[in-house]
Amino acid sequence: MARYRMENRDEQPLRRVDPDEHWKSLRQGDRVRVRLLPGYEATGLVAAVTSDHTAVWVDLDGGRGRTLLHCSDGVDILPNPS
């Protein structure tokens, strides 16, 4: 049983999230750079994009796995000109 309960939790409005324009242009198979923080970047291949373009799966290069990124995570996904 929860000790602390948020009252009227079901009545709280959901916050709408809109992806940046460059997220809307991403397509499966695109080569991208993922900028996590200034100075921390990774490259990879877009594996999947949700229909509303708010979430993107990226297969990272170098065998570093697959990661799910959401537009509210504070990361940039930029085209990789290679």
C-alpha positions as CSV (number, residue, x, y, z in Angstrom):
1,M,0.0,0.0,0.0
2,A,1.3,3.4,-0.9
3,R,2.3,5.6,1.9
4,Y,2.1,8.9,0.0
5,R,-0.7,9.3,-2.6
6,M,-1.0,12.1,-5.1
7,E,-4.6,13.4,-5.0
8,N,-6.4,14.0,-8.3
9,R,-3.6,12.3,-10.3
10,D,-6.0,11.2,-13.0
11,E,-7.2,14.7,-13.5
12,Q,-3.8,16.2,-14.3
13,P,-3.4,17.1,-18.0
14,L,-0.7,15.4,-20.0
15,R,2.0,17.6,-21.3
16,R,2.2,17.8,-25.1
17,V,5.6,17.1,-26.6
18,D,6.5,18.4,-30.0
19,P,9.7,17.2,-31.7
20,D,12.1,19.7,-33.4
21,E,11.9,20.0,-37.2
22,H,15.0,18.0,-37.7
23,W,13.5,15.0,-35.8
24,K,10.5,15.1,-38.3
25,S,12.8,14.6,-41.2
26,L,14.4,11.4,-39.8
27,R,13.7,8.2,-41.7
28,Q,14.7,4.5,-41.2
29,G,18.2,3.9,-42.6
30,D,19.5,7.4,-42.1
31,R,23.0,7.8,-40.8
32,V,23.0,10.2,-37.8
33,R,25.1,11.7,-35.1
34,V,23.6,11.6,-31.6
35,R,24.7,14.5,-29.4
36,L,24.1,13.5,-25.8
37,L,26.0,16.4,-24.2
38,P,28.5,18.9,-25.6
39,G,31.5,16.9,-26.4
40,Y,29.8,13.5,-26.2
41,E,28.6,12.2,-29.5
42,A,27.9,8.8,-31.1
43,T,27.1,7.8,-34.6
44,G,24.7,5.3,-35.8
45,L,21.9,4.2,-38.1
46,V,18.2,5.0,-37.5
47,A,16.4,1.7,-37.0
48,A,12.9,3.0,-36.5
49,V,10.9,6.2,-36.0
50,T,7.5,6.5,-34.4
51,S,4.7,7.9,-36.5
52,D,4.6,11.1,-34.6
53,H,8.4,11.4,-34.7
54,T,8.7,11.8,-30.9
55,A,10.8,8.6,-30.4
56,V,13.7,7.2,-32.5
57,W,15.6,3.9,-32.2
58,V,19.2,4.2,-33.2
59,D,21.7,1.3,-33.7
60,L,24.9,2.8,-32.5
61,D,28.2,2.1,-34.4
62,G,31.0,0.0,-33.0
63,G,28.7,-2.6,-31.5
64,R,27.5,-0.3,-28.7
65,G,23.9,-1.5,-29.0
66,R,20.5,0.0,-29.8
67,T,19.1,3.0,-28.0
68,L,15.7,4.5,-27.8
69,L,15.7,8.3,-27.8
70,H,12.7,10.6,-27.1
71,C,12.5,14.2,-28.1
72,S,12.1,15.3,-24.5
73,D,15.4,13.6,-23.5
74,G,17.4,16.6,-24.3
75,V,19.5,15.0,-27.0
76,D,20.1,16.1,-30.6
77,I,20.0,13.7,-33.6
78,L,21.7,15.3,-36.5
79,P,22.4,14.0,-40.0
80,N,25.9,12.4,-40.4
81,P,27.5,13.7,-43.5
82,S,29.7,10.8,-44.3
